[in-house]
Amino acid sequence: MSTLIDDNTDATMSINVLYFASLADEANCHEEKITVPQSTSLTELYEQLSQKHRFSRPQSELRVAVNDYFAKWTDEIYDGDSVVFITPVAGG
């Protein structure tokens, strides 16, 4: 389990993050469990993971889902949630 805690807070939550497509390649994994401060937003979560894994895509190019449902970047996340960052998909 990875920890992305920068401050000394006791209030933390465990999040399961799933990666697909180019994000999975850049993270070198398809899934990881991380521990973050309880007040972490989806935007902050992506920023922290982007720094950790050096993601090439900015947040503005992605969609996000929480617990199998599309979410807004401003939605809250809670202990035990599953988060997926979704890259653009080309159709044909």
Residue pairs with C-beta under 8 A, 6 or more apart in sequence:
1 14
1 32
1 33
1 34
1 35
2 32
2 33
2 34
2 35
2 52
3 34
3 35
3 36
4 34
4 35
4 36
4 40
4 45
4 48
4 49
4 52
5 12
5 35
5 36
5 37
6 37
7 37
9 37
9 38
11 37
11 38
11 39
12 35
12 36
12 37
12 38
13 35
13 36
13 37
13 38
13 40
13 77
13 78
13 79
13 80
13 81
14 33
14 34
14 35
14 79
14 80
15 33
15 34
15 35
15 36
15 45
15 77
15 79
15 80
15 81
15 82
15 83
16 31
16 32
16 33
16 80
16 81
16 82
16 83
17 31
17 32
17 33
17 34
17 45
17 49
17 82
17 83
17 84
17 85
18 30
18 31
18 82
18 83
18 84
19 27
19 29
19 30
19 31
19 32
19 84
19 85
20 30
20 84
20 86
20 87
21 87
22 56
22 57
22 87
23 53
23 55
23 57
23 85
23 87
24 30
26 53
26 54
26 55
26 56
27 49
27 53
27 55
28 53
34 49
36 44
36 45
36 48
38 79
40 48
40 77
41 73
41 74
41 76
41 77
42 64
42 66
42 71
42 73
42 74
42 75
42 77
42 83
43 59
43 73
43 74
45 77
45 83
46 59
46 62
46 64
46 85
47 59
49 55
49 85
50 59
57 87
59 73
61 87
61 88
62 85
62 86
62 87
62 88
63 70
63 85
63 86
64 70
64 71
64 72
64 73
64 83
64 84
64 85
64 86
65 71
65 83
65 84
65 86
66 75
66 77
66 81
66 82
66 83
66 84
67 81
67 82
68 82
77 83
